[in-house]
Every structure is written in structure tokens, then in C-alpha cells.
Amino acid sequence: MAMEATYLPRTELLQVADVLAREKGIDREEVLVAIEQAVQNAGRAKYGQDFDIRASIHRQTGEVSLFRYITVVDEVEDENVHVTVEEANRREPGQSWQAGDFIIEELPPVEFGRIAARAAKQVISHRVHQAEREREYREYKDKVGEIVNGMVKSSEYSGVKVDLTRAEAIIRREDLLPRESFRNNDRIRAYIADVREEVKGPQIFLSRTHPEFMRRLFRQEVPEIYEGIIEIKAVARDPGSRAKIGVLSHDSSIDPVGACVGMRGSRVQAVVGELQGEKIDIVPWSDDPATFVVNALAPAEVSKVVLDEEEKRIEVVTPDDQLSLAIGRKGQNVRLASILTGWSIDILTEAEESERRQEEFRTHSRIFMEALDIDDVIAHLLVAEGFNDVVEIAEADLEELIDIEGFDEDIAAELQDRARVHTEMVRAELDERRIGLGVTDELASVEGLTLEMVVALGEQEVRTIDDLGDLASDELIEMLPDMPLDRETADNIIMRARAHWFPSDPPEDPAGTE
């Protein structure tokens, strides 16, 4: 039984290409290239898989042409696709052939049987699908950070697939609000968090929990934010439960909090409704960290703040009856305030702060009494003036001590002498311990390390500059838990220890040539 031949008229072929291009949202050229690939595959099936068969479709007439390409080479490796220069000149004596040229032979057109037509359809479908996915990636990779609207295509435990009309996206379960569920064909709004080009094609990941989703929602609801008059400086979210945003007005006549709330709360309620009732605190932003932290902890009242700028830590003192409000349920209020401000926040009641101050006062007084051999009255006076350790007294300007009520020049000079003797004695003892531990002078001289740090490192078998250079900053900080050492300082110390590993000057040319 003869195989029925399948033909595709020239004009109809171009019409098919146009329809596919419109339906898939891809270039007409992509479709024509896919059809050329299918014709090429059919040609190889008929004339031989080892031949270099290529197809061409005329872009105006739709005429399909099939060619065999033979490469002119100096030395033949494959007789199916290669020919020597000499052989090429014998075949085509009127030409001056060179290696790299092609001899192109036109072949009779291919008639598609059912099997060949099915294979061609698969090739075209694959290439068109590939072009469609590439178009999706190009279109959405620059839209990361935007809000999109879509329709739920399917909802499973692992997440939700969303039809964006011209692409398909995914919202993973962790990027959905708690207790949030969707059904097929539900409308959904989400934030484009990421677009990745993966093996199975581009993947568009949406999120409804991302902090920037809230920022974008306010931008849509508050014209002043869209116009740049009000700026959202920071966002902190506990998705589905509570959030805080820090806002700043660039126009002194416009209240940023009031503008975000809107008439009778209409603007903020529109955002709250989209986020399934997530409570939102709108916080006035301030350049002053202390003021911003106090604002962020609202509605709790704060009576005192103490900043440690090196550690970026702030201690907040609240009235006893405000402690639970400042901390919030399961620590939520202070946690969000910390994320919003970028500062670590420690909260104490006034009673706890007073007790701690008293304990510190007693501790410092006792240290001065023992180290300087003084009575408690003088020790209390030193602590009350802000001196915390003996080294501060030894290195202080004498006038600072003389200015303390009840001190004269003789008392001040005697105290400073005793402080210096004590300091030198402590240093000598530490240096002796350092030598006994086998810690090298080179390690002890690294800028940023105190003798106390050097001894502590020696006790943990860090005894040479190379031992120190081998550490990571986290390891160094862990080895010195009682020392005031932040990550930046630790990094600098380690880099100084490693400096000798990298010669600063290039080696000299022994021949003296350039």
C-alpha cells in the first residue's frame, strides 16, 4: 500500500508561521527557522543522516529549498561532508576553490509521509515551545520587583501555579501568606521575586510574603509615594500577622503617616485587605537611630535609650508596665522594630536597669578599691565620674582627676601613680603568661590585639601570626567572647596577620632588563 504524501502549499506555510507567531507571542522568524529544521530533518532521513543537509524557506514566497553542503578542505576526514581542494577544482573547473568554501548542491524537495509529517510536527512544536520560553525569560527578567496580576491555574500543597496570560509563574508555599488558599480561576496579585533560566526553561517565582510586596502595594495606593514626595525607607514583615514600615516625607507640609493611612484609613486598609488582615504600623523615619528605634517600638513608651554604635546595639529602658507591650506577643514587636531599624535591641524595665547599674557601680568600685588600695568613698567618686577601669585613670589627663569634687592635685597625682604602677604590673604579668604560652612577639604586635586578647588566643593554641591568619573572623570572635570585638575589627586583624603572605613589591628582575 503506497504511503500518502503530505504537501504544504507555499502561501499556506507562511500563513501557518504567522498564526503560530501570533498565538505564541514569538517572532515569525522563530517559527520559520523551526519549520526549516523540520524540513532539514526530513531531508536527512531521505538522503542520508551523514550528509550536511540544509533547508531554506523564502521569506516572501514561502518556497522551500533543500541543499547538500560539502566543505572544501585540505585533508578529508569525512567523505560525506568533505572534499579536497583538488577534487573541488576538478568538479567545478571554472571556480578557484579554497579550504573553507562550500560546494552547494540543490536537492529535489521532500514529500512528507505520515511518519515524516508527525516527526516534523514534533520538531516544529519543540522549537516553537523553546522560542516561547526564551521570550518569557526576556520579557520577565527585567520585571523583577514589580507587582503582577494573574489567574490561578492550579493550587497544590507545594504552591500555586499562576497564569500571567503571556507566561506561567509559581508561588511556592512559603511565599504564600499563612492560612491563605486559592481555587482555580481565582484572581491573584503578587510580587515578582525572581526569574531564573533553568534546564527545563525559565522559571518565574512570585511572592506575597516579600517585604517589597508591601512597599509596592503602598506605592499603588498612595499617590504621594508614587510621585516620590513620601519615601518608604524600610519595611519589616511577619507575613499575615504584623508589619512595620518606616516613612519619610520630602515635603514638610505633608504628614507621611497621615498620607499613608488615608481618609478614615482607606489607603492602609486597602493594603491590609490584600494581605489578609495583616496589621501594619506606620512609623515616622528619623536619621537619629535612637529616635527611630523609639518610634518603631510604638505603641510602647520608652523612658531611656543607650546606643553602642560599634556593635550597632541599642539598650531600651521602659517603665515596668510597658515591658510586655514593647516586647510584643512572642517577641514580635521588638523583633520587627529591630529588622526595621537595623539595630539589635535589648529591652529592660526601669527596675532592671537600676539594679544593673547598681551592680556595675559596686563592681567597678570594688576593682578600684583593690587595685589602687583606696577606701570606698574615693572609689565611689571615681565611678560616679565615669571611670570604668584602672587603665582609664592611668591614661587620663591629670586635670580630669583634679576636677573631681574633694580631690586636690596631690590626691589626683597619687591616684594616677598607683593606677600606672598597677597597669604596668598587670601588663608584665600578662606578657609573662604570653611568653610562657609560647606566643610569638610578632603575633603580640599585631595592631588591634590587646595583651588580654593575645593571652586568650595563646591559651587556645593560636601562637604565631600564621595561626592567626588561618582563622576566619567568626572563629576569632568566638575565641574572644569577653572582648569588645566586632566582625569588621576581626576581619582587619586577620588581614594584618595575613599581610606577609602577599608580597607588596614585585620581585626584581635579576638580569636588570625591563
DOKOLLUM-474550 format. One line per field, with one value per residue (C-alpha): x, y, z; residue number from 1; chain; residue in three letters. Coordinates in nm, 4 decimals. Layout:
N
X: c(X,...)
Y: c(Y,...)
Z: c(Z,...)
nr: c(NUM,...)
kette: c(A,...)
rest: c(ALA,...)
//
This chain:
514
X: c(0.0000,0.1504,0.2268,0.0076,0.2153,0.1575,0.2156,0.2009,0.1335,0.3821,0.1412,-0.0260,0.3143,0.3684,0.0148,0.0816,0.4007,0.2109,-0.0663,0.1804,0.3828,0.0716,-0.0619,0.2676,0.3790,0.7089,0.8776,0.7629,1.1298,1.1484,0.8631,1.0187,1.3511,1.1644,0.9973,1.3343,1.4703,1.1833,1.2388,1.6116,1.5494,1.3194,1.5863,1.8499,1.6102,1.5695,1.9188,2.1355,2.1931,2.5664,2.5193,2.5143,2.1592,2.0162,1.6718,1.5727,1.2318,1.1978,1.0563,0.8332,0.7159,0.7278,0.9230,1.1103,1.4570,1.6790,2.0587,2.3534,2.6622,3.0112,3.3025,3.6254,3.9223,4.2936,4.2576,3.9382,3.8158,3.4602,3.3839,3.0150,3.0738,3.4307,3.6092,3.9691,4.0612,4.1909,3.8667,3.6571,3.8551,3.8019,3.4264,3.3891,3.6773,3.5505,3.5894,3.9003,3.8234,3.9935,3.9749,3.6669,3.4493,3.1234,3.0025,2.6247,2.4127,2.0381,1.8261,1.4720,1.2072,1.0942,0.7426,0.6242,0.4632,0.2546,0.5524,0.7735,0.4941,0.4481,0.8222,0.8249,0.5344,0.7248,1.0353,0.8342,0.6443,0.9678,1.1405,0.8354,0.7983,1.1663,1.1309,0.8223,1.0114,1.3008,1.0520,0.9072,1.2530,1.3420,1.0097,1.0053,1.3721,1.3597,1.0293,1.1729,1.0487,0.7127,0.3608,0.1657,-0.1935,-0.2786,-0.5261,-0.4762,-0.4154,-0.3785,-0.3361,-0.1464,0.0182,0.3573,0.2244,0.0186,0.0665,-0.0391,-0.1349,0.0045,-0.1525,0.1844,0.3661,0.3202,0.4560,0.4878,0.4140,0.5775,0.4014,0.6486,0.5763,0.2029,0.0511,-0.0321,-0.3734,-0.4089,-0.5724,-0.6786,-0.9009,-0.8676,-0.9527,-0.9187,-0.7624,-0.4305,-0.1821,0.1829,0.5384,0.7915,1.0691,1.2947,1.3231,1.5670,1.6798,1.6836,1.7354,1.3624,1.3112,1.2737,1.1009,0.9118,0.8801,0.6159,0.5775,0.3096,0.5313,0.8255,0.8722,0.8929,0.5409,0.4083,0.6233,0.4817,0.1230,0.1598,0.3115,-0.0055,-0.2420,-0.0636,-0.0104,0.2471,0.4675,0.4278,0.5246,0.8291,0.7024,0.6911,0.9563,0.9293,1.2727,1.2358,0.9915,0.9711,0.7077,0.5801,0.3674,-0.0037,0.0312,0.2013,0.4317,0.6083,0.7080,0.9319,0.8184,0.9784,0.8219,1.0336,0.7722,0.7479,0.3832,0.2788,0.2493,0.3872,0.1912,-0.1383,-0.0879,-0.0255,-0.3262,-0.5598,-0.9043,-1.0653,-0.7864,-0.8908,-0.5391,-0.3851,-0.6995,-0.6682,-0.3221,-0.4388,-0.7222,-0.4847,-0.2612,-0.5406,-0.5716,-0.2001,-0.1735,0.0528,0.2331,0.3351,0.6451,0.7945,1.1522,1.4404,1.8118,1.8696,1.8842,1.7570,1.4516,1.3778,1.4013,1.1675,0.9204,0.9499,0.8662,0.5356,0.2806,0.5122,0.6556,1.0336,1.1996,1.5670,1.7939,2.1677,2.3451,2.6520,2.7368,3.0324,2.8161,2.5092,2.3194,2.0742,1.9533,1.5973,1.4589,1.0808,0.8503,0.7718,0.4132,0.5284,0.7653,0.5198,0.3878,0.7398,0.8358,0.5033,0.3427,0.6199,0.8680,0.7043,0.7097,1.0776,1.1789,1.0070,1.1462,1.4957,1.4548,1.3064,1.5846,1.8759,1.9786,1.9900,1.7516,1.7772,1.4782,1.4974,1.2491,1.3459,1.3810,1.6094,1.8185,1.8552,1.9600,2.2142,2.3609,2.3943,2.5686,2.8084,2.8731,2.9567,3.1778,3.3807,3.4150,3.5465,3.8018,3.9330,3.9486,4.1576,4.3807,4.4531,4.4298,4.1699,3.8564,3.5038,3.4345,3.7137,3.6236,3.2590,3.3667,3.5772,3.2918,3.0437,3.2704,3.2501,3.5782,3.5247,3.8707,4.2190,4.3707,4.1369,4.2684,4.6306,4.5870,4.3533,4.4569,4.5531,4.3126,4.0201,4.1062,4.1715,3.8252,3.6548,3.4888,3.7033,4.0230,4.3263,4.6404,4.8231,4.5383,4.4936,4.8662,4.8866,4.5866,4.7326,5.0715,4.9061,4.6988,5.0089,5.2008,4.9033,4.8641,5.2334,5.2213,4.9191,5.0859,5.4056,5.2067,5.0165,5.3370,5.4950,5.1937,5.2117,5.5789,5.5071,5.2353,5.4817,5.3029,5.5481,5.6381,5.5209,5.1685,5.1649,5.2485,4.9516,4.7580,4.4148,4.5073,4.5425,4.7613,4.4483,4.3428,4.6899,4.6955,4.3413,4.4471,4.7628,4.5538,4.3632,4.6883,4.6921,5.0570,5.2015,5.0999,5.0241,4.7960,4.6049,4.5970,4.4425,4.1374,3.8069,3.6600,3.3806,3.6374,3.8350,3.5216,3.4228,3.7698,3.7361,3.3782,3.4522,3.6389,3.4817,3.5382,3.3020,3.3224,3.4879,3.7619,3.8143,3.8460,4.1056,4.3128,4.3170,4.4100,4.7032,4.8177,4.7984,4.9748,5.3154,5.1610,5.1267,5.4469,5.3703,5.6523,5.7096,6.0334,6.3320,6.4468,6.7819,6.9017,6.8152,6.6033,6.2583)
Y: c(0.0000,0.3299,0.5953,0.9017,1.2120,1.5313,1.8711,2.2214,2.4959,2.7808,3.0575,2.8374,2.7686,3.1417,3.1754,2.8937,3.0700,3.3953,3.2278,3.0392,3.3551,3.5473,3.2681,3.2053,3.5661,3.4958,3.6250,3.4912,3.4261,3.1795,2.9766,2.9728,2.8570,2.5759,2.4686,2.4780,2.2463,2.0029,2.0023,1.9581,1.6532,1.5033,1.5635,1.3842,1.0935,1.0593,1.1349,1.0205,1.1226,1.1590,1.4348,1.8066,1.8774,2.2254,2.3690,2.7219,2.8921,3.2071,3.4682,3.6334,3.3466,3.0562,2.8449,2.5585,2.4652,2.1775,2.1751,1.9493,2.1347,1.9946,2.1676,2.2201,2.1109,2.0403,1.6915,1.4835,1.3446,1.2518,1.1821,1.2565,1.6220,1.6970,1.7294,1.8267,2.1463,1.9420,1.7409,2.0581,2.2171,1.9054,1.9129,2.2854,2.3867,2.7386,2.8161,2.8841,2.6792,2.7314,2.5475,2.6631,2.7179,2.5249,2.3340,2.3632,2.1070,2.1620,1.8530,1.7609,1.8701,1.6206,1.4760,1.4250,1.0884,1.0428,0.9415,1.2156,1.4694,1.3629,1.3953,1.7366,1.8488,1.7426,1.9325,2.2456,2.2162,2.1769,2.4710,2.6940,2.5975,2.6712,3.0106,3.0791,3.0082,3.2286,3.5065,3.4639,3.4944,3.8047,3.9647,3.8980,3.9073,4.2880,4.2894,4.1511,4.3831,4.4562,4.3500,4.1377,4.0187,3.6682,3.3836,3.0691,2.7779,2.5121,2.5029,2.2250,2.1725,2.2742,2.6028,2.7765,2.7969,3.1321,3.2139,3.5585,3.5408,3.5503,3.3222,3.0829,3.1578,2.9764,3.0860,2.8390,2.7518,2.9541,3.2596,3.2471,3.4084,3.1693,3.0066,3.1557,2.9300,2.9750,2.7874,2.7508,3.0678,3.2931,3.6307,3.6825,3.9657,3.9010,4.0340,3.9052,3.7903,3.6058,3.4903,3.2052,3.0400,2.6702,2.3498,2.2902,2.6527,2.9894,2.9841,3.2900,3.2936,3.5146,3.6070,3.7515,3.7472,3.9513,4.2865,4.4628,4.3398,4.5650,4.8553,4.8185,4.7933,5.1224,5.2764,5.1806,5.3074,5.6294,5.8858,6.0747,5.7637,5.7068,6.0699,6.0495,6.3041,6.0330,5.7628,5.4224,5.3907,5.0433,4.7528,4.4660,4.1936,3.8975,3.7876,3.7565,3.8834,4.2203,4.4608,4.7924,5.0457,5.3493,5.6520,5.9904,6.2980,6.5153,6.7903,6.9372,7.0300,6.6654,6.4229,6.0882,5.8788,6.0528,6.0273,5.6510,5.5980,5.7977,5.9382,5.7210,5.4681,5.3942,5.3660,5.1462,4.9316,4.8595,4.7154,4.5318,4.3746,4.2494,4.0969,3.9053,4.1406,4.1851,4.4637,4.7480,5.0012,5.3140,5.4600,5.8090,5.7584,5.9537,5.9959,5.9666,5.5933,5.6475,5.8416,5.5878,5.2955,5.4713,5.5336,5.1725,5.0327,5.2222,5.1898,5.1090,5.4050,5.4377,5.6273,5.5917,5.4615,5.3836,5.3329,5.1221,5.2392,4.9999,4.6945,4.8643,4.7652,4.9799,4.9329,5.0489,5.1167,5.1139,5.1644,4.8347,4.8309,4.8838,4.5859,4.3335,4.5909,4.6776,4.3130,4.2128,3.8716,3.6127,3.8993,4.0180,4.3937,4.4170,4.1734,4.3784,4.7018,4.5517,4.4467,4.7860,4.9921,4.7563,4.7739,4.4963,4.5991,4.4968,4.5907,4.6433,4.7737,5.0740,4.8455,4.6020,4.8878,5.0421,4.7102,4.6502,4.9993,4.9481,4.6158,4.7728,5.0573,4.8101,4.6005,4.8949,5.0397,4.7074,4.6851,5.0365,4.9655,4.6508,4.7776,5.1267,5.0483,5.3207,5.3434,5.3102,5.6866,5.7655,5.4592,5.5713,5.9205,5.7751,5.5549,5.8415,6.0488,5.7798,5.5898,5.2191,5.0645,5.1369,5.1968,5.4949,5.6536,5.5856,5.7463,6.0314,6.3951,6.4959,6.7902,6.5474,6.3925,6.7272,6.8482,6.5691,6.7144,6.6548,6.5823,6.8087,6.7877,6.5623,6.3115,6.3105,6.2590,5.9807,5.8002,5.8254,5.6959,5.3966,5.3327,5.3369,5.1029,4.8629,4.8798,4.8070,4.5190,4.3671,4.4090,4.2452,3.9513,3.9148,3.9363,3.6697,3.4456,3.5180,3.4132,3.1056,3.0018,3.0309,3.3207,3.4989,3.8693,3.9034,3.7911,4.0129,4.3166,4.2792,4.6063,4.5703,4.2941,4.3721,4.1695,4.0152,3.9020,3.7672,3.5594,3.4308,3.3234,3.1577,2.9529,2.8241,2.7339,3.0365,3.1255,3.2501,3.5072,3.2250,3.0588,3.3858,3.4252,3.0787,3.1820,3.3072,3.6184,3.4139,3.1842,3.4784,3.6341,3.3003,3.2670,3.6107,3.6134,3.8621,4.1082,4.4059,4.2647,4.3152,4.1451,4.4385,4.4644,4.0870,4.0959,4.3745,4.1905,3.8711,4.0585,4.2228,3.8767,3.7544,4.0586,3.8839,3.6100,3.8589,4.0458,4.4124,4.4675,4.2580,4.0549,4.2322,4.1310,3.9546,4.0472,4.4107,4.4189,4.5633)
Z: c(0.0000,-0.1053,0.1648,0.1226,0.0592,0.2556,0.0969,0.2414,-0.0171,-0.0151,0.0820,0.3453,0.5030,0.5582,0.6952,0.9437,1.0530,1.1045,1.3081,1.5305,1.5880,1.6982,1.9202,2.0981,2.1139,1.9375,1.6242,1.2872,1.2114,1.5039,1.3519,1.0047,1.1485,1.3271,1.0000,0.8230,1.0929,1.0334,0.6541,0.7105,0.9332,0.6701,0.4044,0.6086,0.6627,0.2850,0.1541,0.4444,0.8076,0.7464,0.4875,0.5696,0.4527,0.4980,0.4231,0.3329,0.3159,0.1090,0.3458,0.0828,-0.1399,0.1043,-0.1449,0.0277,-0.0989,0.0101,-0.0299,0.0391,0.1672,0.1043,0.2768,0.0820,0.2983,0.2655,0.4150,0.4057,0.7370,0.6334,0.2673,0.3226,0.4078,0.2904,-0.0429,-0.1144,-0.2938,-0.5900,-0.6194,-0.5928,-0.8783,-1.0923,-1.0235,-1.0816,-1.3078,-1.3506,-0.9790,-0.7716,-0.4616,-0.1248,0.2046,0.3948,0.0864,0.0382,-0.2671,-0.2549,-0.4394,-0.4698,-0.3926,-0.5016,-0.2470,0.0163,0.0192,0.3786,0.4509,0.7657,0.9805,0.8427,0.8890,1.2529,1.3168,1.1503,1.3672,1.6817,1.5732,1.4978,1.8261,2.0248,1.8592,1.8934,2.2604,2.3173,2.1487,2.3588,2.6838,2.5723,2.5021,2.8515,3.0091,2.8092,2.8904,3.2655,3.3692,3.3722,3.5645,3.8898,4.1650,4.0024,4.1000,3.8510,3.8299,3.7223,3.7444,3.9493,3.7125,3.9817,4.3585,4.5340,4.8711,4.7325,4.5960,4.3314,3.9545,3.8125,3.4539,3.3648,3.0139,2.8381,3.0855,3.3747,3.7232,4.0558,4.4132,4.6481,4.9730,5.1813,4.9647,5.0395,5.3491,5.6360,5.6054,5.2573,4.9975,4.6371,4.3940,4.0195,3.8258,4.1340,4.0595,4.2400,4.2837,4.3710,4.3578,4.1024,4.3340,4.0892,3.7276,3.6664,3.3443,3.4344,3.2350,3.1976,3.0915,3.2618,3.5994,3.7286,4.1081,4.2708,4.6375,4.8630,5.1743,5.0427,5.2251,4.8887,4.8043,5.0810,4.9609,4.6076,4.7355,4.9230,4.6097,4.4204,4.6922,4.7994,4.5202,4.7296,4.7377,4.3639,4.3000,4.5302,4.7853,5.0525,5.0674,5.2339,5.3930,5.5470,5.5706,5.8215,5.7976,5.9884,5.6895,5.7579,6.1149,6.1565,5.9759,6.0240,5.7602,5.8125,5.6093,5.5380,5.3777,5.1486,5.1851,5.5359,5.4768,5.4246,5.7156,5.5893,5.8391,5.7664,5.3906,5.4143,5.6414,5.4159,5.4819,5.7517,5.6973,5.3385,5.1949,5.4615,5.4755,5.1032,5.1696,5.4829,5.2839,5.0143,5.2861,5.4579,5.7567,5.8303,6.0909,5.9733,6.1959,6.0026,6.1689,6.1117,5.9905,6.1512,6.0814,6.4552,6.5420,6.8961,6.7759,6.5027,6.7473,6.9917,6.7064,6.5896,6.9339,6.9480,7.0964,7.3905,7.5850,7.6226,7.9065,7.8124,7.5349,7.5343,7.1989,7.1242,6.7730,6.7278,6.7937,6.6413,6.9529,7.1462,7.5021,7.5635,7.9115,7.9524,8.2522,8.4228,8.2949,7.9330,7.9074,7.7641,7.5158,7.3976,7.3523,7.1981,7.1670,7.1237,7.0884,6.7668,6.8331,6.9283,6.6520,6.3812,6.5268,6.5135,6.1476,6.0565,6.2177,6.1551,6.5229,6.7817,7.0592,7.4252,7.6412,8.0187,8.2719,8.4810,8.7833,8.5966,8.4599,8.8047,8.9578,8.6807,8.7181,9.0909,9.0383,8.7857,9.0325,9.3088,9.0785,8.9487,9.2983,9.4295,9.1459,9.2243,9.5979,9.5414,9.2602,9.3984,9.7715,9.8368,10.0513,9.9215,9.9251,9.6756,9.4682,9.4506,9.3411,9.0561,8.9336,8.9608,8.7331,8.4639,8.5138,8.4471,8.4751,8.6099,8.2653,8.2121,8.5325,8.4366,8.0928,8.1952,8.1892,8.5458,8.5309,8.4944,8.8297,8.9990,8.8924,9.0882,9.3964,9.7052,9.5073,9.5036,9.2943,9.5399,9.5650,9.1869,9.1231,9.3805,9.2326,8.8828,9.0006,9.1681,8.8562,8.6349,8.8692,8.8731,8.4959,8.4356,8.6827,8.5065,8.1689,8.2954,8.4315,8.1030,7.8995,8.1191,8.0624,7.6910,7.6756,7.8860,7.6398,7.3516,7.1780,6.9460,6.9677,6.6083,6.6995,7.0100,6.7938,6.5525,6.5563,6.7159,6.9616,7.3335,7.5659,7.7169,7.3688,7.2901,7.6109,7.5467,7.1951,7.3270,7.5701,7.2632,7.0804,6.8475,6.8988,6.5694,6.3158,6.0700,6.3270,6.3471,5.9682,5.9307,6.1358,5.9995,6.1603,6.3222,6.4822,6.6202,6.7706,6.9293,7.0847,7.2470,7.3795,7.6609,7.4394,7.2508,6.9018,6.6081,6.2668,6.0900,6.3548,6.3456,5.9654,5.9859,6.2472,6.0388,5.7199,5.9020,6.0113,5.6511,5.5028,5.4873,5.2692,4.9843,4.8869,4.8289,4.5734,4.2593,4.2517,4.0986,3.7512,3.8124,3.4628,3.5162,3.1988,3.1554)
nr: c(1,2,3,4,5,6,7,8,9,10,11,12,13,14,15,16,17,18,19,20,21,22,23,24,25,26,27,28,29,30,31,32,33,34,35,36,37,38,39,40,41,42,43,44,45,46,47,48,49,50,51,52,53,54,55,56,57,58,59,60,61,62,63,64,65,66,67,68,69,70,71,72,73,74,75,76,77,78,79,80,81,82,83,84,85,86,87,88,89,90,91,92,93,94,95,96,97,98,99,100,101,102,103,104,105,106,107,108,109,110,111,112,113,114,115,116,117,118,119,120,121,122,123,124,125,126,127,128,129,130,131,132,133,134,135,136,137,138,139,140,141,142,143,144,145,146,147,148,149,150,151,152,153,154,155,156,157,158,159,160,161,162,163,164,165,166,167,168,169,170,171,172,173,174,175,176,177,178,179,180,181,182,183,184,185,186,187,188,189,190,191,192,193,194,195,196,197,198,199,200,201,202,203,204,205,206,207,208,209,210,211,212,213,214,215,216,217,218,219,220,221,222,223,224,225,226,227,228,229,230,231,232,233,234,235,236,237,238,239,240,241,242,243,244,245,246,247,248,249,250,251,252,253,254,255,256,257,258,259,260,261,262,263,264,265,266,267,268,269,270,271,272,273,274,275,276,277,278,279,280,281,282,283,284,285,286,287,288,289,290,291,292,293,294,295,296,297,298,299,300,301,302,303,304,305,306,307,308,309,310,311,312,313,314,315,316,317,318,319,320,321,322,323,324,325,326,327,328,329,330,331,332,333,334,335,336,337,338,339,340,341,342,343,344,345,346,347,348,349,350,351,352,353,354,355,356,357,358,359,360,361,362,363,364,365,366,367,368,369,370,371,372,373,374,375,376,377,378,379,380,381,382,383,384,385,386,387,388,389,390,391,392,393,394,395,396,397,398,399,400,401,402,403,404,405,406,407,408,409,410,411,412,413,414,415,416,417,418,419,420,421,422,423,424,425,426,427,428,429,430,431,432,433,434,435,436,437,438,439,440,441,442,443,444,445,446,447,448,449,450,451,452,453,454,455,456,457,458,459,460,461,462,463,464,465,466,467,468,469,470,471,472,473,474,475,476,477,478,479,480,481,482,483,484,485,486,487,488,489,490,491,492,493,494,495,496,497,498,499,500,501,502,503,504,505,506,507,508,509,510,511,512,513,514)
kette: c(A,A,A,A,A,A,A,A,A,A,A,A,A,A,A,A,A,A,A,A,A,A,A,A,A,A,A,A,A,A,A,A,A,A,A,A,A,A,A,A,A,A,A,A,A,A,A,A,A,A,A,A,A,A,A,A,A,A,A,A,A,A,A,A,A,A,A,A,A,A,A,A,A,A,A,A,A,A,A,A,A,A,A,A,A,A,A,A,A,A,A,A,A,A,A,A,A,A,A,A,A,A,A,A,A,A,A,A,A,A,A,A,A,A,A,A,A,A,A,A,A,A,A,A,A,A,A,A,A,A,A,A,A,A,A,A,A,A,A,A,A,A,A,A,A,A,A,A,A,A,A,A,A,A,A,A,A,A,A,A,A,A,A,A,A,A,A,A,A,A,A,A,A,A,A,A,A,A,A,A,A,A,A,A,A,A,A,A,A,A,A,A,A,A,A,A,A,A,A,A,A,A,A,A,A,A,A,A,A,A,A,A,A,A,A,A,A,A,A,A,A,A,A,A,A,A,A,A,A,A,A,A,A,A,A,A,A,A,A,A,A,A,A,A,A,A,A,A,A,A,A,A,A,A,A,A,A,A,A,A,A,A,A,A,A,A,A,A,A,A,A,A,A,A,A,A,A,A,A,A,A,A,A,A,A,A,A,A,A,A,A,A,A,A,A,A,A,A,A,A,A,A,A,A,A,A,A,A,A,A,A,A,A,A,A,A,A,A,A,A,A,A,A,A,A,A,A,A,A,A,A,A,A,A,A,A,A,A,A,A,A,A,A,A,A,A,A,A,A,A,A,A,A,A,A,A,A,A,A,A,A,A,A,A,A,A,A,A,A,A,A,A,A,A,A,A,A,A,A,A,A,A,A,A,A,A,A,A,A,A,A,A,A,A,A,A,A,A,A,A,A,A,A,A,A,A,A,A,A,A,A,A,A,A,A,A,A,A,A,A,A,A,A,A,A,A,A,A,A,A,A,A,A,A,A,A,A,A,A,A,A,A,A,A,A,A,A,A,A,A,A,A,A,A,A,A,A,A,A,A,A,A,A,A,A,A,A,A,A,A,A,A,A,A,A,A,A,A,A,A,A,A,A,A,A,A,A,A,A,A,A,A,A,A,A,A,A,A,A,A,A,A,A,A,A,A,A,A,A,A,A,A,A,A)
rest: c(MET,ALA,MET,GLU,ALA,THR,TYR,LEU,PRO,ARG,THR,GLU,LEU,LEU,GLN,VAL,ALA,ASP,VAL,LEU,ALA,ARG,GLU,LYS,GLY,ILE,ASP,ARG,GLU,GLU,VAL,LEU,VAL,ALA,ILE,GLU,GLN,ALA,VAL,GLN,ASN,ALA,GLY,ARG,ALA,LYS,TYR,GLY,GLN,ASP,PHE,ASP,ILE,ARG,ALA,SER,ILE,HIS,ARG,GLN,THR,GLY,GLU,VAL,SER,LEU,PHE,ARG,TYR,ILE,THR,VAL,VAL,ASP,GLU,VAL,GLU,ASP,GLU,ASN,VAL,HIS,VAL,THR,VAL,GLU,GLU,ALA,ASN,ARG,ARG,GLU,PRO,GLY,GLN,SER,TRP,GLN,ALA,GLY,ASP,PHE,ILE,ILE,GLU,GLU,LEU,PRO,PRO,VAL,GLU,PHE,GLY,ARG,ILE,ALA,ALA,ARG,ALA,ALA,LYS,GLN,VAL,ILE,SER,HIS,ARG,VAL,HIS,GLN,ALA,GLU,ARG,GLU,ARG,GLU,TYR,ARG,GLU,TYR,LYS,ASP,LYS,VAL,GLY,GLU,ILE,VAL,ASN,GLY,MET,VAL,LYS,SER,SER,GLU,TYR,SER,GLY,VAL,LYS,VAL,ASP,LEU,THR,ARG,ALA,GLU,ALA,ILE,ILE,ARG,ARG,GLU,ASP,LEU,LEU,PRO,ARG,GLU,SER,PHE,ARG,ASN,ASN,ASP,ARG,ILE,ARG,ALA,TYR,ILE,ALA,ASP,VAL,ARG,GLU,GLU,VAL,LYS,GLY,PRO,GLN,ILE,PHE,LEU,SER,ARG,THR,HIS,PRO,GLU,PHE,MET,ARG,ARG,LEU,PHE,ARG,GLN,GLU,VAL,PRO,GLU,ILE,TYR,GLU,GLY,ILE,ILE,GLU,ILE,LYS,ALA,VAL,ALA,ARG,ASP,PRO,GLY,SER,ARG,ALA,LYS,ILE,GLY,VAL,LEU,SER,HIS,ASP,SER,SER,ILE,ASP,PRO,VAL,GLY,ALA,CYS,VAL,GLY,MET,ARG,GLY,SER,ARG,VAL,GLN,ALA,VAL,VAL,GLY,GLU,LEU,GLN,GLY,GLU,LYS,ILE,ASP,ILE,VAL,PRO,TRP,SER,ASP,ASP,PRO,ALA,THR,PHE,VAL,VAL,ASN,ALA,LEU,ALA,PRO,ALA,GLU,VAL,SER,LYS,VAL,VAL,LEU,ASP,GLU,GLU,GLU,LYS,ARG,ILE,GLU,VAL,VAL,THR,PRO,ASP,ASP,GLN,LEU,SER,LEU,ALA,ILE,GLY,ARG,LYS,GLY,GLN,ASN,VAL,ARG,LEU,ALA,SER,ILE,LEU,THR,GLY,TRP,SER,ILE,ASP,ILE,LEU,THR,GLU,ALA,GLU,GLU,SER,GLU,ARG,ARG,GLN,GLU,GLU,PHE,ARG,THR,HIS,SER,ARG,ILE,PHE,MET,GLU,ALA,LEU,ASP,ILE,ASP,ASP,VAL,ILE,ALA,HIS,LEU,LEU,VAL,ALA,GLU,GLY,PHE,ASN,ASP,VAL,VAL,GLU,ILE,ALA,GLU,ALA,ASP,LEU,GLU,GLU,LEU,ILE,ASP,ILE,GLU,GLY,PHE,ASP,GLU,ASP,ILE,ALA,ALA,GLU,LEU,GLN,ASP,ARG,ALA,ARG,VAL,HIS,THR,GLU,MET,VAL,ARG,ALA,GLU,LEU,ASP,GLU,ARG,ARG,ILE,GLY,LEU,GLY,VAL,THR,ASP,GLU,LEU,ALA,SER,VAL,GLU,GLY,LEU,THR,LEU,GLU,MET,VAL,VAL,ALA,LEU,GLY,GLU,GLN,GLU,VAL,ARG,THR,ILE,ASP,ASP,LEU,GLY,ASP,LEU,ALA,SER,ASP,GLU,LEU,ILE,GLU,MET,LEU,PRO,ASP,MET,PRO,LEU,ASP,ARG,GLU,THR,ALA,ASP,ASN,ILE,ILE,MET,ARG,ALA,ARG,ALA,HIS,TRP,PHE,PRO,SER,ASP,PRO,PRO,GLU,ASP,PRO,ALA,GLY,THR,GLU)
//
